[in-house]
Amino acid sequence: MNFLRGVMGGQSAGPQHTEAETIQKLCDRVASSTLLDDRRNAVRALKSLSKKYRLEVGIQAMEHLIHVLQTDRSDSEIIGYALDTLYNIISNDEEEEVEENSTRQSEDLGSQFTEIFIKQQENVTLLLSLLEEFDFHVRWPGVKLLTSLLKQLGPQVQQIILVSPMGVSRLMDLLADSREVIRNDGVLLLQALTRSNGAIQKIVAFENAFERLLDIITEEGNSDGGIVVEDCLILLQNLLKNNNSNQNFFKEGSYIQRMKPWFEVGDENSGWSAQKVTNLHLMLQLVRVLVSPTNPPGATSSCQKAMFQCGLLQQLCTILMATGVPADILTETINTVSEVIRGCQVNQDYFASVNAPSNPPRPAIVVLLMSMVNERQPFVLRCAVLYCFQCFLYKNQKGQGEIVSTLLPSTIDATGNSVSAGQLLCGGLFSTDSLSNWCAAVALAHALQENATQKEQLLRVQLATSIGNPPVSLLQQCTNILSQGSKIQTRVGLLMLLCTWLSNCPIAVTHFLHNSANVPFLTGQIAENLGEEEQLVQGLCALLLGISIYFNDNSLESYMKEKLKQLIEKRIGKENFIEKLGFISKHELYSRASQKPQPNFPSPEYMIFDHEFTKLVKELEGVITKAIYKSSEEDKKEEEVKKTLEQHDNIVTHYKNMIREQDLQLEELKQQISTLKCQNEQLQTAVTQQASQIQQHKDQYNLLKVQLGKDNQHQGPYNNGAQINGIQPEEISRLREEIEELKSNRELLQTQLAEKDSLIENLKSSQTASDMNEQSSTKDSEQIAELKQELATLKSQLNSQSVEITRLHTEKHELLQKMEAFTKSIPVQGENESIIASKTTDVEGRLSALLQETKELKNEVKALSEERTSIKEQLDSSNSTIAILQNEKDKLQLEVTDSKKEQDDLLVLLADQDQKILSLKNKLKDLGHPIEEEDELESGDQDDEDDENEDGIKDQDHI
C-alpha cells in the first residue's frame, strides 16, 4: 500500500483535488451508508471513475469493494458493479496509454493490485462462490476478474484454486452455460487456469472437459468455426501436451475418433479464410501432441493405431494429396502424417500404398521426394518432406528394402516412363544444389539405418557417369565427389551417408578400402591445418577412417587394422586424430540436432547434422578412441575373448532352446492330463447316472412284485374250483412247464448281470491305476523343475567365471606393461626378475585354475543334461503308459456302456417274464388248478435273493 501511494505521489499528471475528494467521499458512502440504494449508487460511481483513475480507486476503494462482495450478496446489481470495478483496477487489457513507460507502469499496477487481492485467500474463495450465481450481471464480471487475476499472477492463483474445495469443479460449470458470452469467456478462463499446471489439467480432464469442448467445436462448425473453436483447441492443447495421463484418458475415451470430421475440408480452392487456416493448424498440432516422439512409446503406438482404425490417417493423406491447400497447412499436414506413421508398421504400409491423383497415378512418396529435391520449393516444405521420409523408414525394414530395390539394376524401369524414389534420391545426391545433396544423402542414410542387408544390397548399385565410360558404383561416386572439393554442406551430407553405410558392415568397409585413393584422401584431409569451417569436415573424415578400422575384418592385407593404425600414428598422430574426431560433438549445431528427430532449421545454412547421425556419433566415438590406442596383441586377445563369449552364448542359447522345448512339452502333457481328468469325471458322472437309473428300475420292479403278491392273496380263495370253460389238465401241465422254463431263463439273466457287475469293478480299478500314473508324471515334472534351477545356477557360475577370467587377463597385461617399463628405466636385476616371474606365474596359475573350474562346470552341465534326457525318456514312457491306459479305459467304457444296455434289456425281459408268470398263474387259478405253496415260497425266496443282489450291485456302484 505504501508503494502504491508513492507511485501515486510521483505521478506528474495526477487527478484534480476535486476528483480525489470525490473518490474519498464515495468510499465513505460505501462504508457507512445504511441504505442499499446509496451504496449501490456509490459503487456505480466508483466503477465509472475506475478506468481513468485506476490507481486512486484501487488504493482507496479495494477494501470497501471486497466488503461489499461479502455483505451485499443478495443484491446482484451492486455485486456486478463491484466486480466490474475490481476488474478495471486489476486488468491491463483496456489501458489507453500508448507510451512504453505508461504501459510498463500499468502492468506493474495490475500485478501489485492482484497481489493485494490474493493476499487474503478468502477473497479468491469468495470470488469462486460468486461464480455459482446464475445472474448474468454477477457471473460474467466474475469470470473476467478471475481470468485477469490468473493472467497477472497465474501460479499463485492456481495454487489457491487447487486447494479450494470444489474450486475447479465450479469453473467447469461455465462450459455448460447456455449464454455464449459466459461460455466463451469460461474457455479463456480455463486456458489461463490450466497453463503449466499438471494437477489442475488432470482435474479439468476428469471433469468431462474433453466431451464438452469437442461438443462446442462441433456446434461451431469444426474447422469452419470462428475464434471460439481456436480457443477450445488451445485449451485442449493445454490439457494434453506433456500430460501422459490425460493423453491416455483421451484415447481410452474414444475421443480420437471424434477428430476425424475436423479434416473433411473438401477440394475447393476457395474458402480458406484466415480463421480456418488457424483452426486447422491448431487441429494438426493437437494430433501431433498425441503422437509426439517425446511421448512414451507405448502411448504413442496406441494412439497411432487408433488413428488408423478410425480413418484419421486416411483423411490426413487426402489433404496431403489435395489441390489448393495453403502452403503452411500442407507443411503442417506433412509433419503430422510423419509422426502418425513413425515407427508404426501398419501405418507405414498404408502410407506406402497412397497414390497421388495424377495420370498415371504416382506413389505419394515419389511426389513428396520430387518436392524435396526441387530447389524452387519453400525451405520449410522441403524439411517437412525429409522428416516424412525419415519417419516412413524409421524401424521399417520392409520400406527400406523397397526404397533400395528401386536403385538396383533388376528393378529400374527400362522405358523411363516413371520416376522411382531411388532415381530421385540419386538425382538429388549429385545435383548442383547443396541443400538437395544434403537432403538426399540423409534420406538415403535412413534407408540403411540399422539394416545390414540393405547396406550390402546398395553396394550393387552402378551409375553411368558419362557416355562411353564404364559405370561406377554408388560408393565410388560418393568418394569421387568428396575428393572434388564441393560445398561444405554437400561434403557433410556425403560423409554422414558413408559413415552410416560403413558402420556395422565389414563388407562395405572392404569395398571402401579396395579403392586405393580413399585412405590417402582421408589422411590428407585430417592431417591438414584448415580453418574453422573445415574442422567439421576433418572430424567427419576422422570418424569415417575410424569406422574403417573398427569394423575392418582384415580381409585386405594392405589395409589391415594394424597397418591403418600405424598409418594414423605416422602421418597424423593418435592425439591429433582423437582431437579432430572430437570436433563433431563440440560443434554448436550438434547438440541442437540431437534434441528432436524433426529437422527444424531456421535457414538452409543451419542444416548440417541429422538426428539419427548424432546417435551414431555418440555410439562410435568412444569405441573408435579405444580401438586407436589398442595394440595388436590386445586386439587378438579381445577377439579371443569375443570368440569365447560367443561360444558361451551359443551354449547358453542351446540350453535355453532345450528348456523352452521341454517347457512346451510339459505344457502339452499337462493339457493332456487335464483333458483326461475331465473325461474321467465325465465318465464317472455317466456311471453314476446309469447306476441311479438301474436303481429306479429296481424300485419299479420291486413295487410291481409287491402289487402282484397282493393280487394273488385276494384272488386265492376264489380259484379252488375245477375246470372252467372246458380246459383240460394237459393244458395245465403245459403251462407249468412254461413257468419252469421262464424261471430258468431268469436265473441265467441274473448270472449275466453279476458278470457285468464284475466288469464295472475292473474298470474302477483301472481308473485308480491311471490316477497313480498321473501322480508319477507330476513327480517327474517336479524333478525337471529342480534340474532347471540347478542349470540356471550353473549358468550364473559360468558368467562369473568368465568375468573373473577377463579380469585376470587385464591384470596380467598390466603386470607385463609394468615389467617392460621397469626394464627400460632400470637395469634388470635378478630379484626383480624373480618377483615379476613369480607374479606372472601366480596369475597364470589362477587363470589355469579358473579354466579348470570352468571345464568342471561344463562337465556338470553335461551330466545334468544327460540326467535331464533320461528323465525326459522316463516321462515319455510314462506318457505312453498313460496313453495305453487311456485306450484300455476307453475300451472298458464301451464295454460298460454295452453292459448297461444289456442290463436294461435283461430287466425288461425279467419284467416281461414276471408278467407272463403272473398271467399263467392267473389262468391256472381261473381253471381251478391249485398252486402249490412251495412254488409261491420259492418265488418269494427268489424275489428276496433278487433284492439282495440288486442291493449289492447298488452298493458297488455307490462305492
Secondary structure, 3 states (H helix, E strand, C coil): CHHHHHHHHCCCCCCCHHHHHHHHHHHHHHHHCCCHHHHHHHHHHHHHHHCCCHHHHHHHHHHHHHHHHHHCCCCHHHHHHHHHHHHHHHCCCCCCCCCHHHHHHHHHHHHHHHHHHHHCHHHHHHHHHHCCCCCHHHHHHHHHHHHHHHHHCHHHHHHHHHHCCCHHHHHHHHHHCCCHHHHHHHHHHHHHHHCCCHHHHHHHHHCCHHHHHHHHHHHCCHHHCCHHHHHHHHHHHHHHCCCHHHHHHHHHCCCCHHHHHHHCCCCCCCCCCHHHHHHHHHHHHHHHHHCCCCCCHHHHHHHHHHHHHCCHHHHHHHHHHCCCCCHHHHHHHHHHHHHHHCCCHHHHHHHHHCEECCCCCEEHHHHHHHHHCCCCCCHHHHHHHHHHHHHHHCCCHHHHHHHHHCCCCCCCCCCCCCCCHHHHHHHHHCCCCHHHHHHHHHHHHHHCCCCHHHHHHHCCCEECCCCCCCCEEHHHHHHHHHHCCCCHHHHHHHHHHHHHHHCCCHHHHHHHHHCCCHHHHHHHHHHCCCCHHHHHHHHHHHHHHHHHHHCCCCCCHHHCHHHHHHHHHHHCCHHHHHHHHCCCCCCHHHHHHCCCCCCCCCCHHHCCCCHHHHHHHHHHHHHHHHHHHCCHHHHHHHHHHHHHHHHHHHHHHHHHHHHHHHHHHHHHHHHHHHHHHHHHHHHHHHHHHHHHHHHHHHHHHHHHHHHHHHHHHHHHHHCCCCCCCCCCHHHHHHHHHHHHHHHHHHHHHHHHHHHHHHHHHHHHHHHHHHHHHHHHHHHHHHHHHHHHHHHHHHHHHHHHHHHHHHHHHHHHHHHHHHHHHHHHHCCCCHHHHHHHHHHHHHHHHHHHHHHHHHHHHHHHHHHHHHHHHHHHHHHHHHHHHHHHHHHHHHHHHHHHHHHHHHHHHHHHHHHHHHHHHHHHHHHHHHHCCCCCHHHHHHHHHHHHHHHHHHHHHHHHHHC
